[in-house]
Amino acid sequence: MQEIQNFIRNILEKYIALPVPVENIGYQENLYLYGLDTLNIVRICVALEEEYNIFINDNLIIGKKLKTIEDLCEYVAMLRDIE
């Protein structure tokens, strides 16, 4: 799961303007509190889909179910186990 977390943090650092360094964002902290919006989460999810050859359900993004690094990591890990 560390590999997925590192990938997500790399995406956050490269493509999303954050008010704090990415390493200061806790694993269970709500990313929306750092100014991310649904479009930013879509960008992260598209990168995850491409990297891990998975499909992330759009309803989870719209419903803001994937709001922490932990949520994203666990969901990707679950999809990778299924496929």
CORFEN-V768648 format. One record per run of one state. SS is the DSSP state (@ for helix, = for strand, . for the rest). FROM is the first residue (numbers start at 1). TO is the last residue. Records with the same first field share a line. If there is no record, write none. Layout:
# CORFEN-V768648
SS->FROM-TO / FROM-TO
This chain:
# CORFEN-V768648
.->1-1 / 16-21 / 25-30 / 35-37 / 53-57 / 63-68 / 83-83
@->2-15 / 22-24 / 31-34 / 38-52 / 58-62 / 69-82
